[in-house]
């Protein structure tokens, strides 16, 4: 089995976007099951509802394009940036 290939690069802009999302959603909103509960291999786009925002949808799509190790790194960096 081959390791998942990353489709997204973690950039300072991406960290800032996720930090802003975290500040607005301290329990991590749509990515809670992964970022807050530590279920790094779970995708979250399937958890979206009709009333979720465009930003929820964008965050979910970015999340699902990351590898599990990228998800962990991004969560850590975004939380650190949010606490500033």
Secondary structure, 3 states (H helix, E strand, C coil): CCCCCCCCCCCHHHHHHHHHHHHHCCCCHHHHHHHCCCCCCCCCHHHCCCCCCHHHHHHHHHHHHCCHHHHHHHHHHHHHHHHC
